[in-house]
Amino acid sequence: MKTLIFSLLSLVTLAWGWDVFTAVAPENASPFWLARQQALHLSGLLSVAMMSLVMFLATRPVWLETPLGGMDRIYRAHKWAGITAVGFAAAHWLIEMSDDILKALIGREGRVDKDKFAGFLEVLRKLAEDMGEWAIYAVLAMLVITLWKKFPYRAWRILHQAMPVLYLMLAFHAALLVPTHYWTQPVGMLLGGLLLAGVYGAVESMRKAIGKSRQATGEIISVVNLPGDVCSVRCRLNQGWQGHRAGQFAFVTFEGKEGAHPFTIASADRGDGTLDFQIKALGDYTKGLAQRLQAGQVVRVEGPYGRFDLARRDLDASQIWIAGGIGVTPFLAWLESIQATPQHAVAADLHYCTRNQSKDPFVARLQTLCAGLPNVGLHIHDASLGASLKAHTLAATQHSEIWFCGPAGLGHALRNGLKSMGVMPRFHQEAFEMR
C-alpha cells in the first residue's frame, strides 16, 4: 500500500520536476511568485493523481490483488490515497489563497502572468475554477465524515456515492486549468493517463457496474442466532458462482437498500454453491441481523476476493495460525477444506483467543474440525481465565510463518513482541477495513 502511493507520488513529482528544470522562466519574474506558482501546480497534480488512484481502485481490479496482497489491501490503499488526496487538495487551496498575502508583502511586481484565453474557452476555465473550489470543500467534508467512525454506515454510503461526481468536477478543473504547455511534456502525458483511469472508475461507479461480472444471486437456506451476538447464515448460490478458495471473502447484499458488506466465507468450497457466513454484531447494520434475515430470502454475493489463502503458505516454514474472536472465520474454512485428506494436512499450531470459552460459539466447532487433523494442534486462550496470548507463547522462529486474523490491537502487540525478541517471521494479516 505504502509502496504504491509513494511510487505514484514520486513519479508525478519527477514529471513535474522535469518541466521545472527544462522550462524557461519568464523575464523579471519574482522567485517568490515563481515558487508559489510551482507549488500550486505540484500540489494540484499530486491531489489529482491520488484522487485518480482512489477512483480506479474503487473498481475492485482483481488483477492487482496479487501484487498488492489482496482486495483488503487494495481498499486500504484506496482509503489512504483518498486521505492523501484531500491533504494535497487543502494545500492547493491554501496556496491559491496566499495570493493576497504575497501582494501585501512584496507587491505585484514580478508576478507570473496566467495563460490568456478568450470566448467560450475562458468561460469554461472560469467554470472549472469554481467547480474545483466547490469540490474541494465537499471532499474535505467527506473526509471528516469518513474518519468519524460513529457516523452511521448507511448514511455514509449514500453520501459516498457522490464521490464520482466530485472527482469528475476535479478532473474538469485540472484538465482546463493545467498550464497548456504541460500537454507536450511528460507531466501532461502522465496526467492524461491518470485522468483517463480516474474517469473510467467514476463512470463505472455511476453505472453501478463495479463487480457486476463477479456477482451471483441465490437464497438464504438457514439463519441461526448463536451466542455472543453471532449470526450464522448459510446461502445457496446459482450457477453464476464460480467457487472460492478457503480464506477468501465476498461482498454480500442481504438487503438492497443497505448495499453490500464484506464478510469472510466461513466454509470450504463444497462444489454445490453453498456458502457459510458467521457475522458478528459489531456495527449499526450487523446488530439484529439475525432477526431481519430469514430462509428463502434473496441474497446477492460478489467475489470471491482476498489472498488469505492456505495454498500461498511457505512449504518450508513452520505454520502458526492465530485467530481472535470473529477472526476465526477464515480458519474454519481452512480446516474444513483439508478434512477430506487429513493425512496430507499441513502441520500447524492454531491459537484461538476468546473472551469466554464456555460461551464461545466457535470452540466446539474448532475442536471437532481439529479432532480429525492430527497435524493441527489447537490452543485455546480464554481471557476469562487470564489466558492471554503473548508473543513468547508462539515459539516462533525466523523460519516460522504466521497467519493472523483478529483484532488489530492483538496483531500489533504480537508483532511488537516478536520484534522485541529479535524474531521476525513472515506475518500475514488481513486489513479488513473498507471505510
C-alpha positions in Angstrom: 0.0 0.0 0.0 2.7 2.5 1.0 4.9 1.5 -1.9 2.0 2.1 -4.4 1.2 5.5 -3.1 4.8 6.6 -2.6 5.7 5.4 -6.1 2.9 7.3 -7.8 3.7 10.5 -5.8 7.3 10.2 -6.8 6.5 9.6 -10.4 4.3 12.7 -10.6 6.9 14.8 -8.7 9.6 13.7 -11.1 7.5 14.6 -14.1 6.7 18.0 -12.6 10.4 18.4 -11.8 11.4 17.7 -15.4 9.2 20.5 -16.6 10.5 22.9 -13.9 14.1 22.3 -14.9 13.6 22.4 -18.7 11.2 25.3 -18.8 12.4 28.9 -19.3 11.3 31.2 -16.5 9.5 34.4 -17.6 11.7 37.5 -17.6 11.6 39.7 -14.5 9.6 37.1 -12.6 10.0 37.2 -8.8 11.3 34.0 -7.3 8.6 34.2 -4.7 5.8 34.3 -7.3 7.5 31.6 -9.2 7.8 29.4 -6.1 4.1 30.0 -5.4 3.1 29.1 -9.0 5.1 25.8 -9.0 3.8 24.9 -5.5 0.3 25.5 -6.8 0.9 23.2 -9.8 2.6 20.4 -7.8 0.0 20.3 -5.1 -2.7 20.2 -7.7 -1.0 17.4 -9.7 -0.4 15.3 -6.6 -4.0 15.7 -5.4 -5.5 14.8 -8.8 -3.1 11.8 -9.1 -4.2 10.4 -5.7 -7.9 11.0 -6.4 -7.5 9.3 -9.8 -5.9 6.3 -7.9 -8.8 6.3 -5.5 -11.4 6.2 -8.3 -9.5 3.4 -10.2 -9.1 1.2 -7.1 -12.8 1.6 -6.3 -13.5 -0.6 -9.4 -12.0 -3.5 -7.4 -9.4 -4.5 -10.0 -8.8 -8.2 -9.4 -5.6 -8.3 -11.3 -4.0 -6.0 -8.6 -4.8 -8.5 -5.8 -1.6 -10.5 -6.3 0.9 -7.6 -6.4 -0.9 -5.6 -3.7 -1.6 -8.6 -1.4 -5.4 -8.9 -1.7 -8.6 -6.8 -2.1 -8.4 -5.8 1.6 -5.0 -4.2 0.9 -6.4 -2.5 -2.2 -9.1 -0.9 -0.1 -6.6 0.1 2.4 -4.6 1.8 -0.4 -7.9 3.3 -1.6 -8.6 4.8 1.8 -5.1 6.3 2.4 -4.8 7.6 -1.2 -8.1 9.4 -0.5 -6.8 10.9 2.7 -3.5 12.0 0.9 -5.5 13.5 -2.0 -7.6 15.6 0.4 -4.4 16.7 2.1 -2.8 17.9 -1.1 -6.2 19.5 -2.2 -6.2 21.5 1.0 -2.6 22.6 0.5 -3.5 23.6 -3.1 -6.4 25.7 -1.9 -4.2 27.4 0.8 -1.5 28.2 -1.7 -4.1 29.7 -4.0 -5.4 31.8 -1.1 -1.8 33.0 -0.4 -2.1 35.4 -3.4 -3.3 38.3 -1.3 -0.6 37.7 1.3 2.2 37.9 -1.3 0.7 41.1 -2.7 0.8 42.6 0.7 4.4 41.5 1.4 6.2 42.0 -1.9 3.6 43.7 -4.2 2.5 42.7 -7.6 5.9 43.2 -9.3 7.3 40.1 -10.7 4.0 38.2 -10.6 3.8 35.4 -13.2 1.1 36.0 -15.8 -1.6 33.5 -16.3 -2.4 31.9 -19.7 -4.6 34.2 -21.7 -7.8 32.8 -23.3 -10.9 34.3 -24.7 -14.5 33.5 -25.6 -16.1 30.1 -24.7 -12.8 28.6 -23.5 -12.4 31.4 -20.9 -16.0 30.7 -19.7 -15.1 27.0 -19.3 -12.0 27.9 -17.4 -13.9 30.1 -15.0 -16.4 27.3 -14.5 -13.6 24.8 -13.9 -12.1 27.1 -11.3 -15.4 27.4 -9.4 -16.2 23.7 -9.7 -12.7 22.8 -8.3 -13.3 25.0 -5.3 -16.7 23.5 -4.6 -15.4 20.0 -5.0 -12.5 20.7 -2.5 -15.0 21.8 0.2 -17.1 18.7 -0.4 -14.2 16.2 -0.3 -12.9 17.9 2.9 -16.4 17.3 4.5 -16.4 13.8 3.1 -13.0 13.0 4.8 -14.3 14.2 8.2 -17.4 12.0 7.9 -15.3 9.0 6.8 -12.9 9.3 9.7 -15.8 9.8 12.2 -16.5 6.1 12.9 -19.7 6.8 14.8 -21.3 8.3 11.7 -23.9 5.7 10.5 -22.6 3.5 7.7 -25.8 3.7 5.7 -25.8 7.5 5.6 -22.0 7.4 4.8 -22.6 5.0 2.0 -25.3 7.3 0.4 -23.0 10.4 0.7 -20.1 8.4 -0.6 -22.0 7.8 -3.9 -21.3 11.5 -4.6 -17.6 10.9 -4.9 -17.6 10.0 -8.7 -19.3 13.3 -9.4 -16.9 15.2 -7.2 -14.0 13.5 -9.0 -15.3 14.5 -12.4 -15.5 18.1 -11.2 -11.9 17.9 -10.0 -10.8 16.3 -13.3 -12.6 19.0 -15.3 -10.8 21.6 -13.1 -7.4 20.0 -13.7 -7.8 19.5 -17.4 -8.9 23.1 -18.1 -6.6 24.9 -15.7 -3.3 23.0 -16.1 -0.6 25.0 -17.9 -1.2 24.4 -21.6 2.5 23.6 -22.3 2.2 20.6 -19.9 0.3 18.6 -22.6 3.6 18.4 -24.7 5.6 17.3 -21.7 5.9 14.0 -19.8 3.9 15.6 -16.9 1.0 16.1 -19.3 1.1 12.6 -20.7 1.1 11.2 -17.1 -1.7 13.5 -16.1 -3.7 12.4 -19.1 -3.3 8.8 -18.3 -4.3 9.3 -14.6 -7.4 11.3 -15.6 -8.4 8.5 -18.0 -8.1 5.9 -15.3 -10.0 8.1 -12.8 -12.8 8.9 -15.2 -13.1 5.2 -16.0 -13.6 4.5 -12.3 -16.0 7.3 -11.9 -18.2 6.2 -14.8 -18.1 2.6 -13.7 -19.3 3.6 -10.3 -22.1 5.8 -11.6 -23.2 3.0 -13.9 -23.2 0.7 -10.9 -21.1 -1.7 -12.9 -18.4 -2.4 -10.3 -18.0 -6.1 -9.6 -21.1 -6.9 -11.7 -19.3 -9.7 -13.6 -18.4 -11.4 -10.3 -21.9 -11.4 -8.9 -24.1 -14.3 -8.3 -27.6 -14.5 -6.8 -29.2 -17.2 -4.6 -31.2 -17.6 -1.5 -30.7 -18.0 2.2 -31.0 -21.6 3.4 -30.8 -21.0 7.1 -30.3 -18.4 9.7 -29.2 -19.2 13.3 -28.6 -16.7 16.1 -25.6 -18.0 18.0 -24.3 -17.0 21.5 -22.1 -13.9 21.5 -24.2 -11.9 19.1 -23.1 -14.0 16.1 -25.5 -14.6 13.2 -24.8 -17.8 11.3 -26.1 -17.7 7.7 -26.0 -20.4 5.0 -26.7 -19.5 1.4 -27.1 -21.4 -1.8 -26.0 -19.5 -5.0 -26.9 -20.2 -8.6 -24.6 -21.2 -11.4 -23.1 -17.8 -11.6 -20.9 -18.5 -8.7 -17.5 -19.8 -9.8 -16.4 -21.2 -6.4 -13.8 -19.9 -3.9 -10.6 -20.7 -2.1 -10.8 -21.3 1.6 -10.0 -18.0 3.4 -11.4 -15.6 0.8 -14.2 -13.1 1.4 -17.1 -11.7 -0.6 -19.3 -8.6 -0.7 -22.8 -9.8 0.4 -26.1 -7.9 -0.1 -28.8 -9.2 2.1 -31.0 -6.1 1.8 -31.0 -3.9 -1.3 -31.3 -0.6 0.4 -28.3 -1.3 2.7 -26.0 -2.4 -0.1 -23.1 -4.8 0.0 -20.9 -5.6 3.1 -17.7 -7.6 3.1 -17.8 -10.9 5.0 -15.3 -13.8 5.2 -16.6 -17.0 3.7 -16.5 -19.4 6.8 -16.8 -22.6 4.8 -14.7 -24.5 2.2 -15.8 -24.8 -1.4 -18.2 -27.7 -1.4 -18.9 -27.6 -5.1 -22.7 -27.2 -4.6 -22.9 -23.4 -4.4 -23.4 -23.3 -0.6 -21.6 -20.7 1.5 -21.5 -20.1 5.2 -21.1 -16.7 6.9 -20.5 -16.1 10.6 -21.4 -12.5 11.2 -20.6 -10.7 14.5 -22.8 -7.9 15.6 -20.2 -5.1 15.5 -21.9 -2.2 13.9 -25.2 -0.5 13.3 -26.0 -2.8 10.4 -25.0 -6.2 11.8 -26.8 -5.7 15.1 -30.1 -7.5 14.9 -29.3 -9.0 11.6 -30.5 -12.5 12.6 -33.9 -11.1 13.3 -34.1 -9.4 9.9 -33.0 -12.4 7.8 -35.0 -15.5 7.0 -34.8 -18.7 5.0 -35.8 -18.2 1.4 -34.7 -14.6 1.2 -32.8 -13.5 -1.9 -29.1 -12.8 -1.5 -26.5 -11.4 -3.9 -22.8 -12.3 -3.4 -19.9 -10.7 -5.2 -16.5 -12.3 -5.3 -14.5 -14.1 -4.2 -11.7 -11.7 -3.2 -8.6 -11.9 -1.0 -5.3 -13.6 -0.7 -5.6 -15.1 2.8 -5.1 -18.4 1.1 -3.6 -21.6 2.6 -2.2 -22.5 -0.8 0.1 -19.5 -0.6 1.9 -20.8 2.5 5.6 -21.3 2.6 6.1 -25.1 2.4 9.4 -24.8 4.2 8.1 -22.7 7.1 6.5 -23.9 10.4 2.9 -22.8 10.4 1.4 -20.7 13.2 -2.2 -19.7 12.8 -3.8 -17.1 15.1 -7.5 -16.2 15.3 -9.2 -13.7 17.6 -12.9 -13.7 18.0 -14.8 -13.5 14.7 -11.4 -13.6 13.0 -11.7 -17.4 13.3 -13.8 -17.5 10.1 -11.1 -18.0 7.5 -9.6 -20.7 9.6 -12.9 -22.5 9.9 -12.8 -22.6 6.1 -9.2 -23.8 6.0 -9.9 -26.6 8.5 -13.0 -27.7 6.6 -11.1 -27.7 3.3 -8.5 -30.2 4.5 -10.9 -32.7 6.2 -11.0 -35.0 3.2 -7.3 -35.8 3.3 -6.2 -35.4 7.0 -3.0 -37.4 6.4 -1.8 -34.8 3.9 -2.9 -31.8 6.1 -0.3 -29.2 6.8 1.3 -29.3 10.2 0.3 -26.2 12.2 -0.4 -24.7 15.6 -3.7 -22.9 15.7 -4.2 -20.4 18.6 -7.7 -19.2 19.2 -8.2 -16.2 21.5 -11.7 -15.9 23.1 -13.2 -13.8 25.9 -15.0 -16.8 27.4 -14.6 -20.3 26.2 -17.8 -21.6 27.8 -19.9 -19.1 25.9 -18.0 -19.1 22.7 -20.0 -20.5 19.7 -16.8 -21.5 17.8 -14.8 -23.5 20.3 -16.8 -26.7 19.8 -16.6 -26.4 16.0 -12.9 -25.9 16.1 -12.4 -28.9 18.4 -14.5 -31.1 16.1 -12.6 -30.0 13.0 -9.2 -30.4 14.6 -10.0 -33.8 16.1 -9.7 -35.4 12.7 -6.5 -33.5 11.9 -3.6 -35.0 13.9 -1.1 -32.5 12.4 -3.0 -29.4 13.6 -2.6 -28.5 17.3 -5.4 -26.4 18.8 -4.6 -24.0 21.6 -7.5 -22.1 23.3 -6.6 -18.9 25.1 -9.5 -18.0 27.4 -9.3 -14.4 28.6 -11.9 -15.0 31.4 -9.3 -17.4 32.9 -6.5 -15.0 32.5 -5.0 -16.9 29.5 -4.0 -14.2 27.0 -1.8 -14.9 24.0 1.7 -13.4 24.2 4.5 -13.4 21.6 6.7 -15.8 23.5 3.9 -18.3 23.7 4.0 -18.8 19.9 7.5 -20.4 20.0 8.1 -18.7 16.7 11.5 -18.6 14.9 12.8 -16.9 11.8 11.6 -20.0 9.9 8.0 -19.6 11.0 5.1 -18.2 9.1 2.3 -16.6 10.9 -1.3 -16.2 9.6 -3.3 -13.8 11.7 -6.9 -12.7 11.6 -8.4 -10.9 14.6 -8.4 -7.5 16.4 -5.8 -5.1 15.1 -4.6 -4.4 18.6 -3.7 -8.0 19.2 -1.9 -8.3 15.9 0.1 -5.1 16.7 1.0 -6.4 20.2 2.2 -9.8 18.8 4.3 -8.1 16.1 5.9 -5.8 18.6 6.5 -8.7 21.0 8.2 -10.8 18.3 10.3 -7.8 17.3 11.5 -7.3 20.8 12.5 -10.9 20.9 14.6 -10.4 17.8 12.3 -12.8 15.8 10.7 -11.5 12.6 8.8 -14.3 10.9 6.6 -13.7 7.9 3.4 -12.2 9.2 0.2 -12.4 7.1 -2.6 -10.2 8.4 -5.9 -9.1 6.7 -6.5 -5.4 6.7 -10.3 -5.7 6.8 -11.3 -2.0 6.9 -13.4 -0.9 4.0 -14.2 2.6 5.3 
